[in-house]
Amino acid sequence: MSVLEEARTAQDIPGTFGVRIFANAGEDGQGSVALAFTEEPIAGDQVTEQSGTEIYVAPDLAEPLASSVLDVEHHPTGPQLTIVPQSSETS
């Protein structure tokens, strides 16, 4: 989760903020999963904790992501956050 902490520090976001995972419709109409720092969960969010960071999962993603965790994949362009099944957690 150091990638999140680096992003938090770079953006001067308080340590009390969590990370919200939610569905995001792009301009092309394609859906994606988005992450954003937020002070508190929105009503209906599922709240969990991973590596000391509160994670807020939007209700429409809670069931599909129930057995998943945030992970980091290292790419030539830099680290990227991914969502992986718990049994495949590598970081």
N, CA, C and O atoms as CSV, one atom per row, in Angstrom:
chain,resi,resn,atom,element,x,y,z
A,1,MET,N,N,0.821,-1.194,0.000
A,1,MET,CA,C,0.000,0.000,0.000
A,1,MET,C,C,0.868,1.262,0.000
A,1,MET,O,O,0.326,2.363,0.096
A,2,SER,N,N,2.160,1.143,-0.102
A,2,SER,CA,C,3.009,2.324,-0.100
A,2,SER,C,C,2.700,3.237,-1.286
A,2,SER,O,O,2.933,4.443,-1.198
A,3,VAL,N,N,2.186,2.702,-2.383
A,3,VAL,CA,C,1.810,3.534,-3.525
A,3,VAL,C,C,0.709,4.501,-3.106
A,3,VAL,O,O,0.743,5.675,-3.476
A,4,LEU,N,N,-0.257,4.025,-2.346
A,4,LEU,CA,C,-1.309,4.909,-1.850
A,4,LEU,C,C,-0.743,5.960,-0.909
A,4,LEU,O,O,-1.131,7.126,-0.972
A,5,GLU,N,N,0.162,5.559,-0.047
A,5,GLU,CA,C,0.752,6.511,0.885
A,5,GLU,C,C,1.583,7.553,0.144
A,5,GLU,O,O,1.581,8.722,0.529
A,6,GLU,N,N,2.290,7.158,-0.904
A,6,GLU,CA,C,3.041,8.112,-1.708
A,6,GLU,C,C,2.092,9.092,-2.389
A,6,GLU,O,O,2.366,10.292,-2.427
A,7,ALA,N,N,0.984,8.598,-2.923
A,7,ALA,CA,C,-0.005,9.462,-3.566
A,7,ALA,C,C,-0.631,10.398,-2.541
A,7,ALA,O,O,-0.853,11.576,-2.823
A,8,ARG,N,N,-0.912,9.879,-1.365
A,8,ARG,CA,C,-1.502,10.688,-0.287
A,8,ARG,C,C,-0.562,11.843,0.064
A,8,ARG,O,O,-0.996,12.988,0.188
A,9,THR,N,N,0.705,11.539,0.220
A,9,THR,CA,C,1.687,12.553,0.572
A,9,THR,C,C,1.848,13.574,-0.549
A,9,THR,O,O,1.877,14.777,-0.291
A,10,ALA,N,N,1.950,13.106,-1.779
A,10,ALA,CA,C,2.132,14.002,-2.931
A,10,ALA,C,C,0.966,14.968,-3.091
A,10,ALA,O,O,1.153,16.104,-3.527
A,11,GLN,N,N,-0.242,14.517,-2.738
A,11,GLN,CA,C,-1.436,15.347,-2.890
A,11,GLN,C,C,-1.809,16.064,-1.586
A,11,GLN,O,O,-2.823,16.759,-1.524
A,12,ASP,N,N,-0.978,15.890,-0.540
A,12,ASP,CA,C,-1.213,16.509,0.759
A,12,ASP,C,C,-2.587,16.150,1.317
A,12,ASP,O,O,-3.321,17.015,1.795
A,13,ILE,N,N,-2.924,14.860,1.250
A,13,ILE,CA,C,-4.208,14.358,1.733
A,13,ILE,C,C,-4.021,13.846,3.158
A,13,ILE,O,O,-3.094,13.081,3.422
A,14,PRO,N,N,-4.894,14.260,4.081
A,14,PRO,CA,C,-4.767,13.828,5.475
A,14,PRO,C,C,-4.787,12.301,5.622
A,14,PRO,O,O,-5.461,11.608,4.861
A,15,GLY,N,N,-4.063,11.799,6.583
A,15,GLY,CA,C,-4.000,10.368,6.856
A,15,GLY,C,C,-5.320,9.787,7.313
A,15,GLY,O,O,-5.480,8.567,7.322
A,16,THR,N,N,-6.265,10.623,7.690
A,16,THR,CA,C,-7.578,10.151,8.139
A,16,THR,C,C,-8.505,9.838,6.973
A,16,THR,O,O,-9.540,9.203,7.175
A,17,PHE,N,N,-8.164,10.263,5.760
A,17,PHE,CA,C,-8.990,9.982,4.589
A,17,PHE,C,C,-8.816,8.532,4.173
A,17,PHE,O,O,-7.729,7.968,4.292
A,18,GLY,N,N,-9.888,7.935,3.686
A,18,GLY,CA,C,-9.835,6.586,3.153
A,18,GLY,C,C,-9.797,6.630,1.639
A,18,GLY,O,O,-9.724,7.698,1.031
A,19,VAL,N,N,-9.850,5.445,1.039
A,19,VAL,CA,C,-9.871,5.329,-0.414
A,19,VAL,C,C,-11.216,4.736,-0.805
A,19,VAL,O,O,-11.618,3.693,-0.290
A,20,ARG,N,N,-11.906,5.406,-1.720
A,20,ARG,CA,C,-13.204,4.919,-2.189
A,20,ARG,C,C,-13.024,4.266,-3.544
A,20,ARG,O,O,-12.374,4.820,-4.430
A,21,ILE,N,N,-13.608,3.076,-3.702
A,21,ILE,CA,C,-13.610,2.343,-4.966
A,21,ILE,C,C,-15.037,2.407,-5.500
A,21,ILE,O,O,-15.987,2.033,-4.812
A,22,PHE,N,N,-15.174,2.888,-6.744
A,22,PHE,CA,C,-16.504,3.075,-7.307
A,22,PHE,C,C,-16.478,2.878,-8.815
A,22,PHE,O,O,-15.426,2.949,-9.450
A,23,ALA,N,N,-17.658,2.629,-9.377
A,23,ALA,CA,C,-17.786,2.482,-10.830
A,23,ALA,C,C,-17.778,3.869,-11.455
A,23,ALA,O,O,-18.352,4.816,-10.917
A,24,ASN,N,N,-17.115,3.969,-12.602
A,24,ASN,CA,C,-16.988,5.243,-13.287
A,24,ASN,C,C,-17.240,5.033,-14.772
A,24,ASN,O,O,-16.558,4.234,-15.414
A,25,ALA,N,N,-18.206,5.740,-15.314
A,25,ALA,CA,C,-18.491,5.641,-16.752
A,25,ALA,C,C,-17.631,6.651,-17.496
A,25,ALA,O,O,-17.681,7.846,-17.208
A,26,GLY,N,N,-16.848,6.176,-18.446
A,26,GLY,CA,C,-16.000,7.051,-19.232
A,26,GLY,C,C,-16.787,7.769,-20.306
A,26,GLY,O,O,-17.951,7.455,-20.558
A,27,GLU,N,N,-16.142,8.736,-20.938
A,27,GLU,CA,C,-16.787,9.505,-22.009
A,27,GLU,C,C,-17.205,8.611,-23.174
A,27,GLU,O,O,-18.157,8.918,-23.892
A,28,ASP,N,N,-16.484,7.499,-23.355
A,28,ASP,CA,C,-16.804,6.581,-24.448
A,28,ASP,C,C,-17.910,5.595,-24.078
A,28,ASP,O,O,-18.262,4.725,-24.874
A,29,GLY,N,N,-18.461,5.732,-22.862
A,29,GLY,CA,C,-19.529,4.862,-22.425
A,29,GLY,C,C,-19.045,3.577,-21.769
A,29,GLY,O,O,-19.848,2.812,-21.236
A,30,GLN,N,N,-17.747,3.337,-21.804
A,30,GLN,CA,C,-17.177,2.148,-21.178
A,30,GLN,C,C,-17.068,2.372,-19.672
A,30,GLN,O,O,-16.684,3.449,-19.216
A,31,GLY,N,N,-17.408,1.351,-18.923
A,31,GLY,CA,C,-17.306,1.434,-17.481
A,31,GLY,C,C,-15.924,1.047,-17.007
A,31,GLY,O,O,-15.233,0.259,-17.654
A,32,SER,N,N,-15.522,1.599,-15.879
A,32,SER,CA,C,-14.252,1.243,-15.267
A,32,SER,C,C,-14.401,1.383,-13.762
A,32,SER,O,O,-15.394,1.916,-13.267
A,33,VAL,N,N,-13.423,0.908,-13.061
A,33,VAL,CA,C,-13.384,1.052,-11.614
A,33,VAL,C,C,-12.420,2.189,-11.298
A,33,VAL,O,O,-11.308,2.232,-11.824
A,34,ALA,N,N,-12.845,3.099,-10.446
A,34,ALA,CA,C,-12.026,4.253,-10.096
A,34,ALA,C,C,-11.725,4.246,-8.603
A,34,ALA,O,O,-12.467,3.671,-7.807
A,35,LEU,N,N,-10.632,4.890,-8.241
A,35,LEU,CA,C,-10.214,5.041,-6.854
A,35,LEU,C,C,-10.034,6.520,-6.568
A,35,LEU,O,O,-9.537,7.264,-7.414
A,36,ALA,N,N,-10.436,6.950,-5.383
A,36,ALA,CA,C,-10.238,8.342,-4.995
A,36,ALA,C,C,-10.143,8.425,-3.479
A,36,ALA,O,O,-10.804,7.671,-2.764
A,37,PHE,N,N,-9.319,9.343,-2.995
A,37,PHE,CA,C,-9.275,9.595,-1.563
A,37,PHE,C,C,-10.522,10.376,-1.176
A,37,PHE,O,O,-10.950,11.273,-1.903
A,38,THR,N,N,-11.097,10.036,-0.039
A,38,THR,CA,C,-12.288,10.731,0.448
A,38,THR,C,C,-12.295,10.712,1.969
A,38,THR,O,O,-11.772,9.793,2.600
A,39,GLU,N,N,-12.899,11.743,2.541
A,39,GLU,CA,C,-12.904,11.891,3.992
A,39,GLU,C,C,-13.705,10.805,4.703
A,39,GLU,O,O,-13.341,10.359,5.791
A,40,GLU,N,N,-14.812,10.384,4.066
A,40,GLU,CA,C,-15.658,9.374,4.702
A,40,GLU,C,C,-16.433,8.611,3.630
A,40,GLU,O,O,-16.536,9.065,2.490
A,41,PRO,N,N,-16.974,7.454,3.997
A,41,PRO,CA,C,-17.749,6.685,3.024
A,41,PRO,C,C,-19.076,7.379,2.704
A,41,PRO,O,O,-19.584,8.185,3.484
A,42,ILE,N,N,-19.608,7.043,1.547
A,42,ILE,CA,C,-20.937,7.503,1.159
A,42,ILE,C,C,-21.936,6.471,1.689
A,42,ILE,O,O,-21.608,5.290,1.806
A,43,ALA,N,N,-23.130,6.910,2.001
A,43,ALA,CA,C,-24.160,6.004,2.525
A,43,ALA,C,C,-24.273,4.766,1.645
A,43,ALA,O,O,-24.405,4.867,0.425
A,44,GLY,N,N,-24.221,3.605,2.273
A,44,GLY,CA,C,-24.325,2.341,1.556
A,44,GLY,C,C,-22.982,1.701,1.227
A,44,GLY,O,O,-22.932,0.517,0.892
A,45,ASP,N,N,-21.889,2.463,1.317
A,45,ASP,CA,C,-20.565,1.891,1.036
A,45,ASP,C,C,-20.233,0.785,2.036
A,45,ASP,O,O,-20.597,0.865,3.209
A,46,GLN,N,N,-19.544,-0.239,1.559
A,46,GLN,CA,C,-18.994,-1.263,2.433
A,46,GLN,C,C,-17.635,-0.756,2.904
A,46,GLN,O,O,-16.828,-0.311,2.087
A,47,VAL,N,N,-17.375,-0.815,4.188
A,47,VAL,CA,C,-16.136,-0.289,4.749
A,47,VAL,C,C,-15.268,-1.442,5.211
A,47,VAL,O,O,-15.728,-2.332,5.926
A,48,THR,N,N,-14.017,-1.421,4.800
A,48,THR,CA,C,-13.048,-2.416,5.221
A,48,THR,C,C,-11.725,-1.705,5.445
A,48,THR,O,O,-11.635,-0.488,5.282
A,49,GLU,N,N,-10.720,-2.440,5.811
A,49,GLU,CA,C,-9.398,-1.868,6.055
A,49,GLU,C,C,-8.356,-2.775,5.438
A,49,GLU,O,O,-8.463,-3.999,5.516
A,50,GLN,N,N,-7.358,-2.185,4.833
A,50,GLN,CA,C,-6.249,-2.952,4.279
A,50,GLN,C,C,-4.959,-2.182,4.534
A,50,GLN,O,O,-4.827,-1.027,4.130
A,51,SER,N,N,-4.031,-2.813,5.192
A,51,SER,CA,C,-2.718,-2.217,5.477
A,51,SER,C,C,-2.831,-0.844,6.131
A,51,SER,O,O,-2.063,0.063,5.808
A,52,GLY,N,N,-3.786,-0.685,7.050
A,52,GLY,CA,C,-3.932,0.559,7.785
A,52,GLY,C,C,-4.723,1.637,7.075
A,52,GLY,O,O,-4.881,2.728,7.622
A,53,THR,N,N,-5.223,1.380,5.888
A,53,THR,CA,C,-6.011,2.362,5.139
A,53,THR,C,C,-7.449,1.882,5.053
A,53,THR,O,O,-7.708,0.736,4.685
A,54,GLU,N,N,-8.391,2.768,5.396
A,54,GLU,CA,C,-9.792,2.410,5.248
A,54,GLU,C,C,-10.145,2.406,3.767
A,54,GLU,O,O,-9.769,3.309,3.020
A,55,ILE,N,N,-10.871,1.375,3.360
A,55,ILE,CA,C,-11.306,1.219,1.978
A,55,ILE,C,C,-12.828,1.262,1.977
A,55,ILE,O,O,-13.475,0.516,2.712
A,56,TYR,N,N,-13.402,2.141,1.148
A,56,TYR,CA,C,-14.842,2.280,1.020
A,56,TYR,C,C,-15.228,1.766,-0.364
A,56,TYR,O,O,-14.772,2.298,-1.376
A,57,VAL,N,N,-16.057,0.745,-0.408
A,57,VAL,CA,C,-16.461,0.144,-1.685
A,57,VAL,C,C,-17.918,0.490,-1.956
A,57,VAL,O,O,-18.797,0.218,-1.139
A,58,ALA,N,N,-18.162,1.097,-3.119
A,58,ALA,CA,C,-19.518,1.482,-3.505
A,58,ALA,C,C,-20.429,0.257,-3.503
A,58,ALA,O,O,-19.986,-0.847,-3.819
A,59,PRO,N,N,-21.702,0.451,-3.149
A,59,PRO,CA,C,-22.625,-0.683,-3.042
A,59,PRO,C,C,-22.704,-1.552,-4.297
A,59,PRO,O,O,-22.825,-2.773,-4.193
A,60,ASP,N,N,-22.636,-0.939,-5.479
A,60,ASP,CA,C,-22.761,-1.723,-6.712
A,60,ASP,C,C,-21.525,-2.567,-7.004
A,60,ASP,O,O,-21.572,-3.458,-7.853
A,61,LEU,N,N,-20.418,-2.296,-6.309
A,61,LEU,CA,C,-19.203,-3.091,-6.498
A,61,LEU,C,C,-18.902,-4.003,-5.316
A,61,LEU,O,O,-18.022,-4.859,-5.401
A,62,ALA,N,N,-19.622,-3.827,-4.221
A,62,ALA,CA,C,-19.320,-4.572,-2.998
A,62,ALA,C,C,-19.360,-6.078,-3.206
A,62,ALA,O,O,-18.423,-6.774,-2.815
A,63,GLU,N,N,-20.417,-6.595,-3.809
A,63,GLU,CA,C,-20.516,-8.039,-4.008
A,63,GLU,C,C,-19.482,-8.554,-5.006
A,63,GLU,O,O,-18.802,-9.537,-4.711
A,64,PRO,N,N,-19.334,-7.923,-6.188
A,64,PRO,CA,C,-18.342,-8.432,-7.140
A,64,PRO,C,C,-16.904,-8.384,-6.609
A,64,PRO,O,O,-16.071,-9.196,-7.011
A,65,LEU,N,N,-16.609,-7.442,-5.711
A,65,LEU,CA,C,-15.237,-7.302,-5.198
A,65,LEU,C,C,-15.057,-7.883,-3.796
A,65,LEU,O,O,-14.007,-7.695,-3.182
A,66,ALA,N,N,-16.061,-8.581,-3.290
A,66,ALA,CA,C,-16.042,-9.063,-1.906
A,66,ALA,C,C,-14.813,-9.897,-1.555
A,66,ALA,O,O,-14.322,-9.814,-0.429
A,67,SER,N,N,-14.314,-10.684,-2.476
A,67,SER,CA,C,-13.157,-11.529,-2.167
A,67,SER,C,C,-11.891,-11.016,-2.847
A,67,SER,O,O,-11.002,-11.798,-3.185
A,68,SER,N,N,-11.811,-9.687,-3.047
A,68,SER,CA,C,-10.658,-9.091,-3.719
A,68,SER,C,C,-9.904,-8.152,-2.785
A,68,SER,O,O,-10.430,-7.710,-1.763
A,69,VAL,N,N,-8.666,-7.857,-3.157
A,69,VAL,CA,C,-7.829,-6.912,-2.417
A,69,VAL,C,C,-7.135,-5.984,-3.406
A,69,VAL,O,O,-7.003,-6.297,-4.590
A,70,LEU,N,N,-6.692,-4.832,-2.893
A,70,LEU,CA,C,-5.868,-3.945,-3.709
A,70,LEU,C,C,-4.451,-4.486,-3.730
A,70,LEU,O,O,-3.935,-4.949,-2.713
A,71,ASP,N,N,-3.833,-4.424,-4.886
A,71,ASP,CA,C,-2.458,-4.887,-5.037
A,71,ASP,C,C,-1.728,-3.883,-5.918
A,71,ASP,O,O,-2.345,-2.992,-6.501
A,72,VAL,N,N,-0.434,-4.031,-6.011
A,72,VAL,CA,C,0.381,-3.166,-6.849
A,72,VAL,C,C,1.084,-4.022,-7.888
A,72,VAL,O,O,1.712,-5.029,-7.560
A,73,GLU,N,N,0.973,-3.614,-9.140
A,73,GLU,CA,C,1.725,-4.257,-10.213
A,73,GLU,C,C,2.787,-3.266,-10.670
A,73,GLU,O,O,2.516,-2.076,-10.827
A,74,HIS,N,N,3.982,-3.764,-10.878
A,74,HIS,CA,C,5.077,-2.903,-11.313
A,74,HIS,C,C,5.191,-2.968,-12.829
A,74,HIS,O,O,5.365,-4.040,-13.408
A,75,HIS,N,N,5.090,-1.803,-13.463
A,75,HIS,CA,C,5.146,-1.673,-14.916
A,75,HIS,C,C,6.296,-0.734,-15.276
A,75,HIS,O,O,6.750,0.030,-14.424
A,76,PRO,N,N,6.768,-0.776,-16.501
A,76,PRO,CA,C,7.837,0.143,-16.916
A,76,PRO,C,C,7.463,1.618,-16.704
A,76,PRO,O,O,8.344,2.448,-16.480
A,77,THR,N,N,6.174,1.948,-16.771
A,77,THR,CA,C,5.739,3.326,-16.574
A,77,THR,C,C,5.558,3.682,-15.102
A,77,THR,O,O,5.275,4.835,-14.776
A,78,GLY,N,N,5.717,2.709,-14.213
A,78,GLY,CA,C,5.576,2.937,-12.782
A,78,GLY,C,C,4.566,1.997,-12.172
A,78,GLY,O,O,3.904,1.244,-12.886
A,79,PRO,N,N,4.438,2.031,-10.854
A,79,PRO,CA,C,3.496,1.129,-10.185
A,79,PRO,C,C,2.055,1.479,-10.516
A,79,PRO,O,O,1.707,2.647,-10.685
A,80,GLN,N,N,1.213,0.434,-10.607
A,80,GLN,CA,C,-0.207,0.617,-10.871
A,80,GLN,C,C,-1.011,-0.201,-9.873
A,80,GLN,O,O,-0.699,-1.362,-9.608
A,81,LEU,N,N,-2.043,0.416,-9.327
A,81,LEU,CA,C,-2.931,-0.303,-8.416
A,81,LEU,C,C,-3.845,-1.205,-9.221
A,81,LEU,O,O,-4.347,-0.816,-10.275
A,82,THR,N,N,-4.056,-2.410,-8.721
A,82,THR,CA,C,-4.963,-3.357,-9.357
A,82,THR,C,C,-5.840,-3.984,-8.281
A,82,THR,O,O,-5.534,-3.911,-7.091
A,83,ILE,N,N,-6.913,-4.588,-8.707
A,83,ILE,CA,C,-7.795,-5.329,-7.808
A,83,ILE,C,C,-7.670,-6.784,-8.198
A,83,ILE,O,O,-7.926,-7.152,-9.344
A,84,VAL,N,N,-7.272,-7.622,-7.234
A,84,VAL,CA,C,-7.032,-9.034,-7.509
A,84,VAL,C,C,-7.784,-9.903,-6.499
A,84,VAL,O,O,-8.084,-9.455,-5.392
A,85,PRO,N,N,-8.090,-11.153,-6.884
A,85,PRO,CA,C,-8.711,-12.071,-5.912
A,85,PRO,C,C,-7.796,-12.259,-4.716
A,85,PRO,O,O,-6.577,-12.310,-4.881
A,86,GLN,N,N,-8.347,-12.362,-3.524
A,86,GLN,CA,C,-7.551,-12.510,-2.312
A,86,GLN,C,C,-6.529,-13.622,-2.398
A,86,GLN,O,O,-5.404,-13.457,-1.926
A,87,SER,N,N,-6.882,-14.732,-2.976
A,87,SER,CA,C,-5.958,-15.865,-3.040
A,87,SER,C,C,-4.761,-15.588,-3.941
A,87,SER,O,O,-3.769,-16.315,-3.880
A,88,SER,N,N,-4.831,-14.539,-4.786
A,88,SER,CA,C,-3.736,-14.202,-5.695
A,88,SER,C,C,-2.919,-13.024,-5.206
A,88,SER,O,O,-2.045,-12.551,-5.933
A,89,GLU,N,N,-3.172,-12.526,-3.989
A,89,GLU,CA,C,-2.460,-11.361,-3.483
A,89,GLU,C,C,-0.964,-11.619,-3.507
A,89,GLU,O,O,-0.496,-12.653,-3.031
A,90,THR,N,N,-0.215,-10.674,-4.064
A,90,THR,CA,C,1.227,-10.853,-4.190
A,90,THR,C,C,2.034,-9.810,-3.463
A,90,THR,O,O,3.239,-10.000,-3.296
A,91,SER,N,N,1.449,-8.731,-3.023
A,91,SER,CA,C,2.209,-7.671,-2.332
A,91,SER,C,C,1.778,-7.536,-0.907
A,91,SER,O,O,2.308,-6.697,-0.179
